[in-house]
Amino acid sequence: MDEDSRYEAVRSRDARFDGEFFFGVATTGIYCRPSCPAVTPKRRNVRFFTTAAAAQGSGFRACRRCRPDAVPGSAEWNARADVVGRAMRLIGDGVVDREGVAGLAVRLGYSARQVQRQLTAELGAGPVALARAQRAHTARVLVQTTELPITEIAFASGFASVRQFNDTIRAVYASTPSELRTNAPQPPAKSLGKELESVPADGTGPTAEPPAGIPLRLAHRGPYQSAAVFDLLQREAVPGIEDVTGTPGRRTYRRTLRLPYGTGIVAVDEHPGTLKGLSRSHTGGWLDARLHLTDHRDLTTAVQRLRRLFDLDADPYAVDERLGADPRLGPLVAARPGLRSPGAADPEELAVRALVGRSEAERLVRRHGRTLDVPSGTLTHLFPEPSVLAEALPGGPLAGLVAALADGTVRLDVGADRDDAQAALLALPGMDVATVAVIRARALGDPDVASPGADIPDAWRPWRSYAVQHLQHLRTAGELESQ
């Protein structure tokens, strides 16, 4: 989009572009999302930014009405396989906070200077600024949804000091942390955001949390076929680490998470939130979730992994426009607009499950999974780590896969090069092309993977993973009708 097209999106308050770009208003010093309900500023006063970090770096503070930090992520970063796309996925996963810019550069295979130069040239902000913007958002979630002490929130959000935390919150939100907590929305605001803006829990101690954990509002742009995603998760659920309860339309998916600093349990509701008063072309919404963490430093990472699992940063308008123009797929797209291509909360776990299937995965959990310190109903274990399985298994294709994952021969993290990962997987004994295609589509989040042997033309690029989902849904529906 050129700047004139972006301004038209701002003028029409088009929520389709929330998260794709931001705009700052020179006369107010505030930056917003395109759908901000405030009076449209004059064109000469508007500046456009690719990221919130770039807007903050130019001296703009976040709008209090539209909460521009609480939007779906840009679909571009998940689709792109270049260094910028890989870097953005890694920053979103919290790598800069845990390993610094040097660690990010090592994972990308570039020098720190090259990474800084490429991100700044394209996004208007370097890795430190991008991570800082993300830390500020995490801090606001914790300030407004928990009763954790402010000092503890500062370090849980990834800040190096309380002073740095206070300075950043003032710069980004024009408020102190205490003011953010005092002004938390009551009741929850019905705005399109990543998290549920909720009233802090009434607890007896300084670390009391809401009974349901940290409430989250996992935003998405455009229509979202939640039933198809929950159907898939229910079919694949492995007892001990996952469960799906409730009736269709009102189901809740729960699972355990292994995270960098601890563990987590998440519950995500099927029934989507919707925005009232918007035309169909401007629709968006969210999935409500609740997250329990043993260490609050894992909040950002957990949220990003959930977003990848539920494919919440996708651009359904671009996908449906391309696939809907095809005579074969057009009726399917019209019947299920916004159909997603689910990813994985744990890429290495997904790879193992893709190879061995659900029943064997359940056996692996029972025999080798780590038991939770505090089980939650049927959720009792974490999926076994590759290093644990590598030591326990005598040989065979699974042993080869987990050994390669454990020693780094195969990398499936969000910053991995997808072509390199595919080549490494195919080099393992017992790995077939179909299994590798599943791993590439889901564990690596590639939106353009064709099922081997299927009639999937190149005209469906770059969204062939979504085309596969439409065809699989059609096949599943046909099988159910024949029963």
MARLUM-92754 format. One record per residue (C-alpha): z, y, x; residue in one letter; chain. Coordinates in pm, whole numbers, padded with zeros to 5 digits. Last residue first. Layout:
<sites>
> z,y,x,code,unit
> Z,Y,X,A,A
...
</sites>
This chain:
<sites>
> z,y,x,code,unit
> 00761,-04304,-02147,Q,A
> 00412,-04156,-02141,S,A
> 00536,-03806,-02226,E,A
> 00781,-03814,-01934,L,A
> 00506,-03913,-01692,E,A
> 00283,-03632,-01812,G,A
> 00560,-03375,-01766,A,A
> 00618,-03500,-01412,T,A
> 00247,-03473,-01332,R,A
> 00225,-03117,-01467,L,A
> 00537,-03015,-01274,H,A
> 00390,-03171,-00961,Q,A
> 00068,-02974,-01009,L,A
> 00252,-02645,-01055,H,A
> 00477,-02714,-00755,Q,A
> 00175,-02801,-00540,V,A
> 00018,-02466,-00635,A,A
> 00336,-02296,-00517,Y,A
> 00311,-02465,-00176,S,A
> -00059,-02363,-00173,R,A
> 00026,-01992,-00178,W,A
> -00176,-01846,00113,P,A
> -00423,-01991,00022,R,A
> -00536,-02131,-00313,W,A
> -00904,-02091,-00220,A,A
> -00838,-02340,00061,D,A
> -00864,-02618,-00196,P,A
> -00585,-02856,-00296,I,A
> -00720,-03196,-00400,D,A
> -00432,-03401,-00264,A,A
> -00466,-03626,00041,G,A
> -00185,-03460,00231,P,A
> 00013,-03215,00013,S,A
> -00087,-02859,00099,A,A
> 00156,-02617,00261,V,A
> 00120,-02240,00221,D,A
> 00459,-02092,00126,P,A
> 00627,-02221,00446,D,A
> 01004,-02230,00390,G,A
> 01084,-02421,00709,L,A
> 01307,-02679,00539,A,A
> 01104,-02673,00217,R,A
> 00734,-02650,00289,A,A
> 00746,-02775,00649,R,A
> 00983,-03059,00565,I,A
> 00768,-03170,00271,V,A
> 00454,-03159,00489,A,A
> 00633,-03361,00758,V,A
> 00711,-03632,00503,T,A
> 00346,-03647,00393,A,A
> 00214,-03661,00750,V,A
> 00423,-03960,00846,D,A
> 00720,-03973,01084,M,A
> 00787,-04328,01207,G,A
> 00797,-04243,01576,P,A
> 00835,-03870,01650,L,A
> 00525,-03680,01764,A,A
> 00458,-03566,01406,L,A
> 00792,-03384,01406,L,A
> 00719,-03199,01731,A,A
> 00377,-03089,01604,A,A
> 00527,-02966,01279,Q,A
> 00800,-02773,01460,A,A
> 00547,-02608,01691,D,A
> 00332,-02505,01396,D,A
> 00633,-02365,01208,R,A
> 00769,-02159,01497,D,A
> 01144,-02169,01440,A,A
> 01325,-01853,01335,G,A
> 01468,-01994,01012,V,A
> 01610,-02296,01192,D,A
> 01407,-02619,01201,L,A
> 01389,-02686,01574,R,A
> 01275,-03029,01697,V,A
> 01335,-03113,02063,T,A
> 01665,-02926,02021,G,A
> 01894,-03206,02142,D,A
> 02052,-03273,01801,A,A
> 01732,-03235,01599,L,A
> 01544,-03473,01828,A,A
> 01830,-03723,01812,A,A
> 01838,-03688,01433,V,A
> 01467,-03767,01407,L,A
> 01466,-04061,01647,G,A
> 01766,-04220,01478,A,A
> 01593,-04180,01142,L,A
> 01276,-04345,01272,P,A
> 01457,-04650,01411,G,A
> 01758,-04697,01637,G,A
> 02128,-04781,01656,P,A
> 02263,-04498,01439,L,A
> 02615,-04367,01499,A,A
> 02567,-04134,01797,E,A
> 02256,-03970,01655,A,A
> 02421,-03948,01313,L,A
> 02707,-03738,01450,V,A
> 02468,-03515,01649,S,A
> 02248,-03468,01341,P,A
> 02545,-03336,01139,E,A
> 02671,-03539,00846,P,A
> 02638,-03376,00501,F,A
> 02970,-03215,00414,L,A
> 03203,-03407,00188,H,A
> 03419,-03410,-00126,T,A
> 03234,-03226,-00399,L,A
> 03309,-03435,-00710,T,A
> 03594,-03205,-00808,G,A
> 03647,-02954,-00530,S,A
> 03776,-03119,-00213,P,A
> 04017,-02919,00010,V,A
> 03996,-03026,00376,D,A
> 03643,-03145,00307,L,A
> 03557,-03491,00436,T,A
> 03295,-03502,00711,R,A
> 02996,-03719,00630,G,A
> 02937,-04039,00825,H,A
> 02987,-04335,00592,R,A
> 02990,-04177,00246,R,A
> 02737,-03904,00333,V,A
> 02504,-04153,00501,L,A
> 02518,-04377,00194,R,A
> 02425,-04084,-00030,E,A
> 02131,-04001,00198,A,A
> 02018,-04365,00169,E,A
> 02004,-04333,-00209,S,A
> 01832,-03992,-00207,R,A
> 01543,-04064,00028,G,A
> 01527,-04153,00398,V,A
> 01273,-03913,00550,L,A
> 01298,-03617,00312,A,A
> 01678,-03651,00318,R,A
> 01689,-03626,00697,V,A
> 01463,-03321,00697,A,A
> 01661,-03156,00418,L,A
> 01986,-03198,00612,E,A
> 01824,-03031,00912,E,A
> 01702,-02741,00698,P,A
> 02042,-02673,00533,D,A
> 02029,-02460,00216,A,A
> 01672,-02573,00162,A,A
> 01359,-02432,00001,G,A
> 01246,-02424,-00360,P,A
> 00884,-02332,-00440,S,A
> 00914,-02109,-00745,R,A
> 00738,-02085,-01081,L,A
> 00712,-01715,-01170,G,A
> 00482,-01759,-01465,P,A
> 00506,-02102,-01625,R,A
> 00255,-02141,-01908,A,A
> 00014,-01879,-01771,A,A
> 00038,-02038,-01427,V,A
> -00048,-02379,-01567,L,A
> -00339,-02242,-01772,P,A
> -00484,-02068,-01461,G,A
> -00443,-02361,-01224,L,A
> -00776,-02534,-01282,R,A
> -00979,-02223,-01361,P,A
> -00835,-02037,-01057,D,A
> -00748,-01673,-01126,A,A
> -00387,-01769,-01203,G,A
> -00338,-01894,-00846,L,A
> -00408,-01556,-00684,R,A
> -00242,-01333,-00943,E,A
> 00046,-01577,-00991,D,A
> 00139,-01573,-00624,V,A
> 00108,-01195,-00581,A,A
> 00314,-01125,-00894,Y,A
> 00564,-01400,-00812,P,A
> 00668,-01224,-00489,D,A
> 00927,-01462,-00344,A,A
> 01269,-01342,-00229,D,A
> 01460,-01573,-00464,L,A
> 01324,-01902,-00335,D,A
> 01628,-02089,-00476,F,A
> 01712,-02260,-00146,L,A
> 01602,-01955,00054,R,A
> 01828,-01722,-00144,R,A
> 02112,-01969,-00107,L,A
> 02068,-01967,00267,R,A
> 02069,-01588,00273,Q,A
> 02391,-01574,00071,V,A
> 02566,-01822,00299,A,A
> 02464,-01636,00614,T,A
> 02588,-01301,00481,T,A
> 02920,-01447,00363,L,A
> 02998,-01653,00675,D,A
> 03235,-01395,00826,R,A
> 03450,-01460,00519,H,A
> 03586,-01782,00671,D,A
> 03694,-02076,00451,T,A
> 03440,-01960,00196,L,A
> 03426,-01999,-00183,H,A
> 03110,-01861,-00345,L,A
> 03037,-01794,-00709,R,A
> 02687,-01747,-00845,A,A
> 02500,-01559,-01119,D,A
> 02123,-01581,-01098,L,A
> 01935,-01253,-01115,W,A
> 01685,-01039,-01297,G,A
> 01345,-00881,-01287,G,A
> 01097,-00751,-01535,T,A
> 00864,-00462,-01462,H,A
> 00535,-00608,-01586,S,A
> 00712,-00734,-01900,R,A
> 00825,-00382,-01989,S,A
> 01183,-00282,-01913,L,A
> 01455,-00202,-02167,G,A
> 01683,-00488,-02080,K,A
> 01714,-00641,-01736,L,A
> 01772,-01010,-01734,T,A
> 02043,-01246,-01609,G,A
> 01936,-01604,-01562,P,A
> 02102,-01912,-01713,H,A
> 02096,-02172,-01438,E,A
> 02433,-02088,-01290,D,A
> 02499,-02121,-00917,V,A
> 02822,-02269,-00774,A,A
> 02890,-02251,-00401,V,A
> 03135,-02431,-00176,I,A
> 03174,-02314,00182,G,A
> 03256,-02429,00530,T,A
> 03354,-02264,00856,G,A
> 03232,-02021,01121,Y,A
> 02862,-02104,01152,P,A
> 02828,-02254,00802,L,A
> 02822,-02605,00659,R,A
> 02776,-02569,00284,L,A
> 02898,-02779,-00007,T,A
> 02711,-02786,-00336,R,A
> 02727,-02680,-00697,R,A
> 02452,-02639,-00955,Y,A
> 02556,-02517,-01299,T,A
> 02352,-02593,-01608,R,A
> 02314,-02373,-01915,R,A
> 01942,-02398,-01992,G,A
> 01949,-02774,-01979,P,A
> 02304,-02895,-02057,T,A
> 02596,-02874,-01818,G,A
> 02668,-03015,-01474,T,A
> 02474,-03048,-01151,V,A
> 02644,-03194,-00846,D,A
> 02606,-03176,-00470,E,A
> 02780,-03287,-00148,I,A
> 02964,-03599,-00264,G,A
> 02684,-03728,-00479,P,A
> 02334,-03636,-00354,V,A
> 02143,-03420,-00604,A,A
> 01764,-03482,-00592,E,A
> 01689,-03512,-00961,R,A
> 01937,-03235,-01048,Q,A
> 01795,-03001,-00784,L,A
> 01444,-03056,-00916,L,A
> 01542,-02994,-01277,D,A
> 01740,-02688,-01163,F,A
> 01429,-02537,-01002,V,A
> 01208,-02613,-01304,A,A
> 01464,-02468,-01545,A,A
> 01502,-02148,-01341,S,A
> 01143,-02041,-01392,Q,A
> 01183,-01686,-01263,Y,A
> 00985,-01387,-01385,P,A
> 00961,-01078,-01162,G,A
> 01180,-00990,-00868,R,A
> 01490,-01189,-00784,H,A
> 01856,-01098,-00748,A,A
> 02143,-01328,-00660,L,A
> 02443,-01166,-00827,R,A
> 02745,-01296,-00647,L,A
> 03109,-01345,-00745,P,A
> 03340,-01425,-00453,I,A
> 03557,-01715,-00567,G,A
> 03600,-01812,-00934,A,A
> 03973,-01735,-00937,P,A
> 03901,-01390,-00793,P,A
> 04060,-01348,-00451,E,A
> 04412,-01277,-00325,A,A
> 04431,-01172,00041,T,A
> 04678,-00883,00000,P,A
> 04907,-01089,-00217,G,A
> 04987,-01124,-00587,T,A
> 04633,-01107,-00711,G,A
> 04454,-00912,-00984,D,A
> 04097,-00966,-00877,A,A
> 03878,-00677,-00770,P,A
> 03649,-00562,-01052,V,A
> 03298,-00689,-01018,S,A
> 02956,-00582,-00898,E,A
> 02776,-00917,-00908,L,A
> 02568,-00951,-00596,E,A
> 02208,-00928,-00490,K,A
> 02129,-00646,-00727,G,A
> 01929,-00550,-01032,L,A
> 02169,-00347,-01240,S,A
> 02391,-00449,-01527,K,A
> 02708,-00305,-01379,A,A
> 03014,-00529,-01390,P,A
> 03295,-00369,-01598,P,A
> 03428,-00167,-01420,Q,A
> 03213,-00076,-01120,P,A
> 03403,-00044,-00789,A,A
> 03510,00318,-00746,N,A
> 03852,00243,-00597,T,A
> 03706,-00015,-00358,R,A
> 03430,00216,-00241,L,A
> 03685,00497,-00204,E,A
> 03899,00275,00020,S,A
> 03597,00191,00235,P,A
> 03528,00564,00279,T,A
> 03233,00711,00098,S,A
> 02896,00865,00185,A,A
> 02748,00516,00137,Y,A
> 02551,00460,00459,V,A
> 02715,00712,00694,A,A
> 03067,00669,00557,R,A
> 03038,00290,00566,I,A
> 02904,00302,00922,T,A
> 03181,00529,01052,D,A
> 03453,00314,00893,N,A
> 03313,-00010,01038,F,A
> 03264,00138,01385,Q,A
> 03625,00260,01374,R,A
> 03748,-00078,01257,V,A
> 03584,-00242,01557,S,A
> 03310,-00487,01650,A,A
> 03166,-00505,01299,F,A
> 03049,-00845,01174,G,A
> 03142,-00824,00807,S,A
> 03451,-01042,00860,A,A
> 03564,-00796,01129,F,A
> 03566,-00494,00899,A,A
> 03682,-00699,00601,I,A
> 04003,-00792,00785,E,A
> 04079,-00425,00848,T,A
> 04011,-00337,00484,I,A
> 04264,-00594,00365,P,A
> 04107,-00863,00144,L,A
> 04142,-00790,-00227,E,A
> 03794,-00918,-00304,T,A
> 03484,-00811,-00497,T,A
> 03442,-00443,-00410,Q,A
> 03540,-00443,-00043,V,A
> 03379,-00782,00022,L,A
> 03046,-00681,-00131,V,A
> 03056,-00342,00043,R,A
> 03119,-00510,00379,A,A
> 02822,-00742,00334,T,A
> 02599,-00441,00262,H,A
> 02724,-00256,00570,A,A
> 02670,-00566,00783,R,A
> 02308,-00586,00665,Q,A
> 02243,-00225,00760,A,A
> 02399,-00289,01101,R,A
> 02183,-00600,01154,A,A
> 01869,-00394,01098,L,A
> 01997,-00119,01328,A,A
> 02076,-00370,01606,V,A
> 01742,-00547,01563,P,A
> 01535,-00229,01596,G,A
> 01429,00008,01320,A,A
> 01105,00176,01211,G,A
> 00970,-00152,01079,L,A
> 00645,-00199,01272,E,A
> 00700,-00012,01598,A,A
> 01078,-00065,01598,T,A
> 01047,-00438,01540,L,A
> 00782,-00483,01809,Q,A
> 00959,-00271,02070,R,A
> 01303,-00424,02022,Q,A
> 01161,-00776,02039,V,A
> 00967,-00693,02355,Q,A
> 01275,-00537,02517,R,A
> 01492,-00839,02433,A,A
> 01239,-01063,02606,S,A
> 01045,-01310,02395,Y,A
> 01086,-01678,02309,G,A
> 01204,-01608,01954,L,A
> 01534,-01796,01994,R,A
> 01590,-01632,02331,V,A
> 01523,-01286,02184,A,A
> 01777,-01336,01907,L,A
> 02038,-01450,02158,G,A
> 01977,-01139,02370,A,A
> 02001,-00920,02061,V,A
> 02352,-01049,01998,G,A
> 02460,-01408,01942,E,A
> 02678,-01406,01630,R,A
> 02601,-01067,01476,D,A
> 02238,-01083,01589,V,A
> 02201,-01435,01446,V,A
> 02329,-01339,01100,G,A
> 02085,-01539,00887,D,A
> 01911,-01216,00784,G,A
> 01859,-01135,01151,I,A
> 01697,-01475,01195,L,A
> 01464,-01426,00899,R,A
> 01370,-01079,01021,M,A
> 01297,-01210,01370,A,A
> 01071,-01485,01238,R,A
> 00871,-01233,01036,G,A
> 00846,-00996,01332,V,A
> 00753,-01276,01576,V,A
> 00466,-01404,01362,D,A
> 00489,-01670,01090,A,A
> 00486,-01436,00792,R,A
> 00556,-01567,00444,A,A
> 00935,-01542,00451,N,A
> 00927,-01190,00595,W,A
> 00663,-01069,00350,E,A
> 00862,-01167,00041,A,A
> 01081,-00862,00102,S,A
> 01443,-00927,00018,G,A
> 01563,-00889,-00338,P,A
> 01760,-00570,-00400,V,A
> 02122,-00467,-00347,A,A
> 02086,-00227,-00053,D,A
> 01901,00019,-00277,P,A
> 02208,00066,-00500,R,A
> 02024,00236,-00789,C,A
> 02283,00493,-00892,R,A
> 02487,00541,-00575,R,A
> 02179,00611,-00365,C,A
> 02219,00496,-00004,A,A
> 02239,00756,00271,R,A
> 01948,00908,00461,F,A
> 01975,01010,00828,G,A
> 01650,00870,00967,S,A
> 01831,00560,01091,G,A
> 01953,00497,00737,Q,A
> 01596,00500,00608,A,A
> 01484,00267,00888,A,A
> 01773,00031,00812,A,A
> 01676,00024,00445,A,A
> 01343,-00121,00553,T,A
> 00973,-00038,00523,T,A
> 01039,00333,00478,F,A
> 00872,00608,00275,F,A
> 00943,00983,00281,R,A
> 00946,01198,-00033,V,A
> 00991,01576,-00052,N,A
> 00621,01661,-00076,R,A
> 00578,01415,-00363,R,A
> 00832,01586,-00583,K,A
> 01129,01373,-00675,P,A
> 01132,01145,-00980,T,A
> 01447,01207,-01185,V,A
> 01692,00921,-01129,A,A
> 01631,00575,-01273,P,A
> 01562,00418,-00929,C,A
> 01283,00161,-00967,S,A
> 01127,00232,-00625,P,A
> 01460,00170,-00441,R,A
> 01644,00474,-00315,C,A
> 01723,00691,-00012,Y,A
> 01941,01003,-00027,I,A
> 01935,01314,00195,G,A
> 01908,01533,-00116,T,A
> 01614,01763,-00034,T,A
> 01442,01514,00197,A,A
> 01429,01236,-00063,V,A
> 01405,00891,00093,G,A
> 01191,00603,-00025,F,A
> 01230,00230,00014,F,A
> 00978,-00054,00051,F,A
> 00923,-00416,-00051,E,A
> 01284,-00450,-00162,G,A
> 01211,-00320,-00509,D,A
> 00832,-00324,-00543,F,A
> 00808,-00513,-00870,R,A
> 01076,-00280,-01006,A,A
> 00814,-00015,-01086,D,A
> 00988,00315,-01158,R,A
> 00654,00464,-01274,S,A
> 00686,00761,-01036,R,A
> 00816,00535,-00760,V,A
> 00521,00296,-00794,A,A
> 00286,00596,-00802,E,A
> 00453,00719,-00483,Y,A
> 00386,00388,-00317,R,A
> 00021,00404,-00411,S,A
> -00003,00753,-00259,D,A
> 00175,00631,00054,E,A
> -00074,00351,00117,D,A
> 00000,00000,00000,M,A
</sites>
